[in-house]
């Protein structure tokens, strides 16, 4: 039995990751910011398939909430898992803001920094004692760190920082046999960024035209890949950026 914690997993990519990891035998810890009903629905799907699932409220933009979250996590690990630790941490929670460089405000910059860079840094730091030696950390970046699209400079900057952080973590945690990798999804049909990829036909068609496999990604494209990377067969992959984009902008 293994335990995975996935931030931002009530919908979208996080939901797909949770469902596919559960199919591989992981018990799942979900976090949500405001979508409690959706998170509980995901948890129920996982339980009906025979795995344990626990739901936690967590606003990753507020580092002051991390102590409370950690206390709740430790209580569940102690009571329901007899003191076991996490085997997999996925820093997935995020938001999208599409603004040109010249129009991005300091408030928007700080929001993206807090959610996409500061949160994974300090949440991972806090959780390290609760991760098993030999465990795994996956940080979610973006295809936008390799190719550029108008309106995403600030978002991509933060994700670039996550990729650097992952390499350093892989080096520093090697002594504990913890692997750390970055996954970089391409454009996916979710409600991320207001559903711009999913709901705007011209955007969807443009991205499909820029992708070698001829379509936009779906959440399960990412969830299945994450479940594969979490398998023991992939233990020798470490410190890497793994793009999951169907060959976008090759």
C-alpha positions as semicolon CSV with decimal commas, in nm:
position;residue;x (nm);y (nm);z (nm)
1;X;0,000;0,000;0,000
2;X;0,127;0,345;-0,096
3;X;-0,008;0,692;-0,017
4;X;-0,013;0,988;-0,257
5;X;-0,088;1,351;-0,171
6;X;-0,201;1,566;-0,464
7;X;-0,266;1,937;-0,421
8;X;-0,548;2,092;-0,623
9;X;-0,710;1,759;-0,700
10;X;-1,085;1,828;-0,697
11;X;-1,092;1,874;-1,075
12;X;-0,885;1,890;-1,392
13;X;-0,540;1,737;-1,400
14;X;-0,527;1,671;-1,026
15;X;-0,853;1,475;-1,038
16;X;-0,726;1,262;-1,326
17;X;-0,397;1,198;-1,144
18;X;-0,585;1,089;-0,832
19;X;-0,816;0,851;-1,017
20;X;-0,537;0,685;-1,216
21;X;-0,304;0,654;-0,915
22;X;-0,588;0,493;-0,720
23;X;-0,628;0,238;-1,000
24;X;-0,259;0,154;-0,946
25;X;-0,323;0,084;-0,579
26;X;-0,243;0,418;-0,416
27;X;-0,448;0,553;-0,130
28;X;-0,511;0,919;-0,202
29;X;-0,505;1,245;-0,008
30;X;-0,687;1,519;-0,203
31;X;-0,674;1,892;-0,140
32;X;-0,913;2,158;-0,263
33;X;-0,945;2,532;-0,213
34;X;-1,319;2,591;-0,253
35;X;-1,468;2,298;-0,451
36;X;-1,553;2,072;-0,156
37;X;-1,845;1,905;-0,334
38;X;-1,628;1,819;-0,634
39;X;-1,347;1,692;-0,409
40;X;-1,587;1,469;-0,218
41;X;-1,721;1,330;-0,546
42;X;-1,367;1,236;-0,655
43;X;-1,304;1,078;-0,315
44;X;-1,622;0,871;-0,343
45;X;-1,518;0,741;-0,687
46;X;-1,184;0,634;-0,541
47;X;-1,343;0,463;-0,241
48;X;-1,587;0,273;-0,461
49;X;-1,286;0,128;-0,640
50;X;-1,143;-0,005;-0,316
51;X;-0,885;0,257;-0,213
52;X;-0,884;0,490;0,084
53;X;-0,926;0,861;0,016
54;X;-0,918;1,164;0,246
55;X;-1,009;1,523;0,158
56;X;-0,837;1,833;0,300
57;X;-0,911;2,201;0,250
58;X;-0,595;2,390;0,159
59;X;-0,538;2,735;0,012
60;X;-0,186;2,701;-0,125
61;X;-0,157;3,078;-0,167
62;X;-0,161;3,116;0,213
63;X;0,151;2,969;0,372
64;X;0,006;3,057;0,714
65;X;-0,244;2,774;0,663
66;X;0,025;2,510;0,617
67;X;0,071;2,433;0,988
68;X;-0,299;2,357;1,027
69;X;-0,297;2,141;0,717
70;X;0,012;1,954;0,835
71;X;-0,150;1,885;1,172
72;X;-0,460;1,743;1,002
73;X;-0,245;1,533;0,773
74;X;-0,044;1,388;1,062
75;X;-0,363;1,306;1,250
76;X;-0,502;1,107;0,956
77;X;-0,170;0,929;0,902
78;X;-0,158;0,839;1,270
79;X;-0,521;0,731;1,315
80;X;-0,604;0,575;0,977
81;X;-0,262;0,458;0,857
82;X;-0,093;0,364;1,187
83;X;0,175;0,629;1,151
84;X;0,273;0,555;0,792
85;X;0,423;0,831;0,577
86;X;0,360;0,962;0,227
87;X;0,512;0,783;-0,071
88;X;0,430;1,044;-0,334
89;X;0,378;1,420;-0,323
90;X;0,245;1,599;-0,631
91;X;0,254;1,978;-0,626
92;X;-0,023;2,039;-0,877
93;X;-0,245;2,322;-0,747
94;X;-0,244;2,628;-0,971
95;X;-0,429;2,906;-1,148
96;X;-0,387;3,070;-1,486
97;X;-0,374;3,441;-1,560
98;X;-0,338;3,542;-1,923
99;X;-0,193;3,893;-1,936
100;X;0,073;4,051;-2,151
101;X;0,400;4,147;-1,982
102;X;0,316;4,517;-2,012
103;X;-0,029;4,475;-1,853
104;X;0,053;4,239;-1,565
105;X;0,002;4,406;-1,227
106;X;0,208;4,354;-0,914
107;X;-0,095;4,195;-0,746
108;X;-0,125;3,940;-1,029
109;X;0,250;3,876;-1,024
110;X;0,241;3,810;-0,649
111;X;-0,061;3,581;-0,681
112;X;0,112;3,364;-0,939
113;X;0,437;3,363;-0,742
114;X;0,263;3,265;-0,418
115;X;0,068;2,981;-0,576
116;X;0,315;2,841;-0,827
117;X;0,654;2,901;-0,666
118;X;0,639;2,996;-0,298
119;X;0,376;2,737;-0,210
120;X;0,550;2,430;-0,358
121;X;0,877;2,540;-0,196
122;X;0,748;2,581;0,158
123;X;0,480;2,311;0,148
124;X;0,737;2,056;0,031
125;X;0,979;2,180;0,295
126;X;0,717;2,125;0,566
127;X;0,614;1,784;0,438
128;X;0,964;1,639;0,395
129;X;0,964;1,469;0,737
130;X;0,636;1,303;0,642
131;X;0,766;1,156;0,314
132;X;0,917;0,808;0,319
133;X;1,279;0,757;0,228
134;X;1,258;0,614;-0,121
135;X;0,950;0,822;-0,196
136;X;0,878;1,049;-0,491
137;X;0,800;1,414;-0,554
138;X;0,646;1,537;-0,879
139;X;0,620;1,910;-0,945
140;X;0,388;2,034;-1,219
141;X;0,535;2,284;-1,463
142;X;0,417;2,372;-1,815
143;X;0,510;2,337;-2,178
144;X;0,526;2,717;-2,170
145;X;0,874;2,703;-2,018
146;X;1,002;2,559;-2,348
147;X;0,789;2,745;-2,603
148;X;0,626;3,087;-2,576
149;X;0,269;3,202;-2,626
150;X;0,151;3,562;-2,578
151;X;0,007;3,641;-2,236
152;X;0,185;3,382;-2,024
153;X;0,522;3,537;-1,940
154;X;0,461;3,563;-1,566
155;X;0,306;3,219;-1,536
156;X;0,592;3,064;-1,733
157;X;0,851;3,245;-1,519
158;X;0,712;3,080;-1,207
159;X;0,704;2,739;-1,370
160;X;1,064;2,787;-1,481
161;X;1,150;2,839;-1,116
162;X;0,976;2,514;-1,026
163;X;1,191;2,327;-1,277
164;X;1,508;2,464;-1,118
165;X;1,375;2,381;-0,771
166;X;1,307;2,022;-0,879
167;X;1,666;1,969;-0,992
168;X;1,806;2,102;-0,666
169;X;1,564;1,892;-0,463
170;X;1,662;1,582;-0,659
171;X;2,026;1,647;-0,570
172;X;1,967;1,730;-0,205
173;X;1,723;1,446;-0,139
174;X;1,928;1,182;-0,315
175;X;2,073;1,073;0,019
176;X;1,719;0,973;0,121
177;X;1,662;0,796;-0,212
178;X;1,375;1,036;-0,287
179;X;1,333;1,109;-0,657
180;X;1,215;1,451;-0,775
181;X;1,093;1,521;-1,126
182;X;0,896;1,785;-1,311
183;X;0,611;1,710;-1,548
184;X;0,532;1,977;-1,806
185;X;0,184;1,938;-1,957
186;X;0,101;2,103;-2,286
187;X;-0,236;2,269;-2,345
188;X;-0,515;2,060;-2,191
189;X;-0,894;2,079;-2,215
190;X;-0,987;2,179;-1,858
191;X;-1,138;2,485;-1,688
192;X;-0,785;2,615;-1,622
193;X;-0,752;2,980;-1,719
194;X;-1,128;3,009;-1,752
195;X;-1,150;2,708;-1,984
196;X;-0,982;2,898;-2,267
197;X;-0,841;2,585;-2,435
198;X;-1,154;2,375;-2,387
199;X;-1,424;2,631;-2,462
200;X;-1,282;2,851;-2,740
201;X;-1,286;2,665;-3,070
202;X;-1,031;2,892;-3,239
203;X;-0,783;2,842;-2,953
204;X;-0,842;2,467;-2,951
205;X;-0,796;2,443;-3,328
206;X;-0,480;2,654;-3,322
207;X;-0,318;2,439;-3,053
208;X;-0,417;2,120;-3,235
209;X;-0,247;2,257;-3,546
210;X;0,072;2,313;-3,346
211;X;0,076;1,961;-3,199
212;X;0,234;1,663;-3,374
213;X;-0,047;1,428;-3,270
214;X;-0,305;1,670;-3,410
215;X;-0,522;1,742;-3,108
216;X;-0,533;1,921;-2,775
217;X;-0,451;1,719;-2,464
218;X;-0,711;1,571;-2,230
219;X;-0,681;1,537;-1,850
220;X;-0,642;1,160;-1,876
221;X;-0,337;1,207;-2,099
222;X;-0,168;1,356;-1,793
223;X;-0,324;1,134;-1,529
224;X;-0,215;0,815;-1,705
225;X;0,140;0,947;-1,756
226;X;0,169;1,042;-1,389
227;X;0,051;0,697;-1,281
228;X;0,316;0,543;-1,506
229;X;0,591;0,768;-1,366
230;X;0,486;0,675;-1,011
231;X;0,552;0,307;-1,078
232;X;0,862;0,139;-0,939
233;X;0,978;0,073;-1,295
234;X;1,052;0,448;-1,328
235;X;1,262;0,480;-1,012
236;X;1,579;0,560;-1,212
237;X;1,423;0,874;-1,360
238;X;1,538;1,160;-1,139
239;X;1,593;1,534;-1,169
240;X;1,422;1,546;-1,509
241;X;1,172;1,766;-1,688
242;X;0,924;1,539;-1,865
243;X;0,700;1,715;-2,114
244;X;0,358;1,560;-2,176
245;X;0,225;1,761;-2,468
246;X;0,168;1,529;-2,763
247;X;0,459;1,697;-2,937
248;X;0,348;2,060;-2,919
249;X;0,559;2,310;-3,112
250;X;0,835;2,071;-3,205
